[in-house]
Amino acid sequence: MKLESKDRNIWFTADFHLFHENIIKYTNRPFKDADQMNVVILDNFNSTVADDDIVFYLGDIAFGEQNAIWTLQMMNGIKHFIIGNHDKKYVDSIRPNVASVHELLDIEIDGQPITLCHYAMRVWHKSHFDSWMLYGHSHGSLPPVGKQWDVGVDYNGFKPLSYEDIKRIIRTAPHNDNYIPEDKRR
């Protein structure tokens, strides 16, 4: 999938875990209960993302099949869904509510290669050329290596990140561990 950021806003997020009461204590979320968490995360998302924006959601949407369907229906944007470990049981049920579903997805935005997966990787498509890798799952407990970033809500103020946000973050990141300098690529 090739996109141009001048055409529309592009967003990344993961790990809402809506309706999952225990995620509050597991990840030390600042909410009194799941109801408050659900409202804050959905409000943050929908006040940022417009209906015609593109969203890459990197897994673990909500606890329970009907809650996952409801959450996706409530979310703004044209959603491309990357399956998380909690989503596997109801992938077929969520398909009608998203533009696409993937285990792993390689995209390009403005010519920049980006690999999207629920899980962080050590190497990925074109990582030796300093491509980017966006992930979730770790709830901010796994620091990025090289040109990676955890787009999960726990790591990003319970809000989605724009492509421009990611660009600013990764601009100062070190090279990927397997980076091959241009003068050695021949």
N, C-alpha and C positions, 0 to 999 in steps of 0.2 A: 504494500500500500504506500503510495507516494502522495504527500500532501504539501501544500504551500501555506505558510502561516499568514500570508497576506489575504488569503481567501476567507478565513474564519478563525475564530479562537479555538485553541486545542488545549485540552486539560488532561491531567493525570491524577489518579487517586487510587486508594486501596484500603482494605481492612476496616470497613465501617463496623462490621459485626453487630449490626442493629438487632435489638431484641435479645441480646446475649448478656444477661445480667453478670455472669462471672467474668466477662472480659474486663469489666471495670476494675476488679481487684487483681486479675492476672497482669494487667498492663498499667495499673495505677492511674487509670483515667480519672479526671477531676469531676465526676458526676455522682449525684446521690443515688441514682437508679437508672435502669435501662430506658425508662420513659424520657427522662431529661436528656440522656445521651442521644436517643433517637431524634429528638426535636432539634438539639443543637447541631448535630452533624448534618441532618437534612437541610436545616435552615442555612447553615454555612455553605453547603453545596449549592442550593438553589438560588441563593442571593449572589453567587459568583458566576454560575454557569447559565447561559441563555439557552433557549429551546433549540436554536440552530447551531450551537457550538458542538464540537466533536469532543467526546470524552473517552479516554481509555481507562477502564476500570480494571485494576489488577488483582481482583479476587477477594473472597470472603465478605460477601455483601450483607448477609443477615442470617440469623439463627432460625432455621425452619423454612420449608419450601414456600408456604403461603406468604410468609414475611419477606422472603427474597423477591417474590413476584411483586408484592405491594410496593416494596422499596424501589425497585426498578421503575415501576409505573409512576411513582411520585417524583423521581429524579428528572431534572431538565437535561436536555442535550441528546445528541445522537450517540448512543453508547456502544462501544466495542468492548466486549467482555473477555477478560483473561481468567480462566478458571482457577480458583483457589482451592485449597484442600477441603474447606467446608462447603463448597459449592457443587462438588462432584455428584452428589446424590440427586440433584434436581436441575441438572443442565438442560434437559429437554423441556422442562417447565418454564425456564427463563428465556429460552430462545426467541419466543414471539415478542419479547419486550426489549430486545437489543438488535443492533444492526448486524453484529457478527459475534461469534464465540470461538475462542482459540485456547489451546494449552500454552502456546508460545506464539509471539507475533513479531516479525521483523518489519519495521516501517522506515520510511524516510520522510523527514520534514525539512523543507528547504535544502534538500540534498544531504542532510545529516542522518546517517544510519543509526537506528535505535532499536534495541532488542527489548521486548516487553515480556515479563514472566512474573508469576506470583512469587517465585523463589529467586533469590540472588544466585548469581553464577560466578565462577572464577574466570571463565573465558566464554565468549559468545561470538556470534557472527560479526566478523570484521573488528573484533576487539584488538587485534594486533595493529590495526590502523587507527586506534583511538575512537572507535565507535562507542556509543553510549549504551548503558544497560539500566533499565528502571525496574524496580521490584517492590514487593510488599512483604507480607508474612512475618517479618521479624519484629514488628511493632517498635521500631527505633532501637532495638538492642544489637543490631549488626551494622557496624559502621561501614560506609561505602569504601570500596577499593578502586582507585583510579577513577574512571569516568562512569561511575555508578551513582544511583541515588535511590533511597527508600522513599517511595511516594505515598506510603501509608499515612493515614490521618494522625496516628500517634506521633509521628516524626515531624509533622508539618502543621501544627496548630489546629488540627481537626478541620482542615480546609484542603481543597484541591490545589494543585500547582499548575500553572500555565506553562506552555512551551517556553515562553520568555523567562519565567522563573527558573526553569530547569537550565536554560542556556546560561543565565547569570551564575548559577551554582556551579555548573560543570566547567565553566570558563577557567576557573582557578584550581580545578582538581588536577592532581598529578596524572601523568600518562598511565595507561593501563599496564599491568604487570608484564604482559606479553607484547608490548608495543615494539614495533620495528620502525626505527627512524627512516625517513624517506630516502636518505643516501644509501641505505642498506637493503632496499626493497628489490633490487634488480638481480 
